[in-house]
């Protein structure tokens, strides 16, 4: 099974690139983030024409997450179903999480809040959101079950996941608290699938549109595929698909995918 995550940064704008990528990459399950669509506006029929079912959690022009699957979608849950949502008082829940069972694997598509700056209230919200995600995973799954949690985490797990850590000193995406919150999620029983095969730095999934950052290799690895103990030994291949970041109107993120052997898994 090929499971991918891709922050598409506006599905309407990116739809031609998405159709192109689905055609050549042939993923079985794709977790998408920043669709920037309400559920009623999602192009379900376009995905059905490609052979995919979709569950989408979106409420307008910001955020939005989806799972597209050609191996079935069962028991979908939009948002936090098992724990209280860690919102600011008075705010409506944001569309940052959707989960479903696809081909016997429990898959979650996550779009972690950006955090903005270390002194912004959004940073504390980000930390609360990560804690809620950890609690949601723990309340709904077990490490010995086939579980995949993937998406745009807006956290570079290590300094080698940043083109130059000096530029991110005292900044979000690399702070000790963010990395600690991510480590707490992984401590439940999740492994960074990409790092089981590749230990090298300079392998990034996001590059700013400005100043030619992509072509100059100034990126971050913030798009992650985390897999449970039941899956980690079944990883066969992983790739950050830089090709999809090239060309006309690309997202600022590249798709990341992992191939796993699901034979006899369920």
Secondary structure in CASP SS format (residue, H / E / C, confidence):
PFRMAT SS
TARGET T0000
AUTHOR 0000-0000-0000
METHOD secondary structure of the structure
MODEL  1
X C 1.00
X E 1.00
X E 1.00
X E 1.00
X E 1.00
X E 1.00
X E 1.00
X C 1.00
X C 1.00
X C 1.00
X H 1.00
X H 1.00
X H 1.00
X H 1.00
X H 1.00
X H 1.00
X H 1.00
X H 1.00
X H 1.00
X H 1.00
X H 1.00
X H 1.00
X H 1.00
X H 1.00
X H 1.00
X C 1.00
X C 1.00
X C 1.00
X E 1.00
X E 1.00
X E 1.00
X E 1.00
X E 1.00
X C 1.00
X C 1.00
X C 1.00
X C 1.00
X E 1.00
X H 1.00
X H 1.00
X H 1.00
X C 1.00
X C 1.00
X H 1.00
X H 1.00
X H 1.00
X H 1.00
X H 1.00
X H 1.00
X C 1.00
X C 1.00
X C 1.00
X E 1.00
X E 1.00
X E 1.00
X E 1.00
X E 1.00
X C 1.00
X E 1.00
X C 1.00
X C 1.00
X C 1.00
X C 1.00
X C 1.00
X E 1.00
X E 1.00
X E 1.00
X E 1.00
X E 1.00
X C 1.00
X C 1.00
X C 1.00
X C 1.00
X E 1.00
X E 1.00
X E 1.00
X E 1.00
X E 1.00
X C 1.00
X C 1.00
X C 1.00
X C 1.00
X C 1.00
X C 1.00
X C 1.00
X C 1.00
X C 1.00
X C 1.00
X C 1.00
X C 1.00
X C 1.00
X C 1.00
X C 1.00
X C 1.00
X C 1.00
X C 1.00
X E 1.00
X E 1.00
X E 1.00
X E 1.00
X E 1.00
X E 1.00
X C 1.00
X C 1.00
X E 1.00
X E 1.00
X E 1.00
X E 1.00
X E 1.00
X E 1.00
X E 1.00
X C 1.00
X C 1.00
X C 1.00
X C 1.00
X C 1.00
X C 1.00
X C 1.00
X C 1.00
X C 1.00
X H 1.00
X H 1.00
X H 1.00
X H 1.00
X H 1.00
X H 1.00
X H 1.00
X H 1.00
X H 1.00
X H 1.00
X H 1.00
X H 1.00
X H 1.00
X H 1.00
X H 1.00
X H 1.00
X H 1.00
X H 1.00
X H 1.00
X H 1.00
X C 1.00
X C 1.00
X C 1.00
X C 1.00
X C 1.00
X C 1.00
X E 1.00
X E 1.00
X E 1.00
X E 1.00
X E 1.00
X E 1.00
X C 1.00
X C 1.00
X C 1.00
X C 1.00
X C 1.00
X C 1.00
X H 1.00
X H 1.00
X H 1.00
X E 1.00
X C 1.00
X C 1.00
X H 1.00
X H 1.00
X H 1.00
X H 1.00
X C 1.00
X C 1.00
X C 1.00
X C 1.00
X C 1.00
X C 1.00
X C 1.00
X H 1.00
X H 1.00
X H 1.00
X H 1.00
X H 1.00
X H 1.00
X H 1.00
X H 1.00
X H 1.00
X H 1.00
X H 1.00
X H 1.00
X C 1.00
X C 1.00
X E 1.00
X E 1.00
X E 1.00
X H 1.00
X H 1.00
X H 1.00
X H 1.00
X C 1.00
X C 1.00
X C 1.00
X C 1.00
X C 1.00
X C 1.00
X C 1.00
X C 1.00
X C 1.00
X E 1.00
X E 1.00
X C 1.00
X C 1.00
X H 1.00
X H 1.00
X H 1.00
X C 1.00
X C 1.00
X C 1.00
X C 1.00
X C 1.00
X C 1.00
X E 1.00
X E 1.00
X C 1.00
X C 1.00
X E 1.00
X E 1.00
X E 1.00
X E 1.00
X E 1.00
X E 1.00
X H 1.00
X H 1.00
X H 1.00
X H 1.00
X C 1.00
X C 1.00
X E 1.00
X E 1.00
X E 1.00
X E 1.00
X E 1.00
X E 1.00
X E 1.00
X H 1.00
X H 1.00
X H 1.00
X H 1.00
X C 1.00
X C 1.00
X C 1.00
X C 1.00
X C 1.00
X C 1.00
X C 1.00
X E 1.00
X C 1.00
X E 1.00
X E 1.00
X E 1.00
X E 1.00
X E 1.00
X E 1.00
X C 1.00
X C 1.00
X C 1.00
X C 1.00
X C 1.00
X C 1.00
END
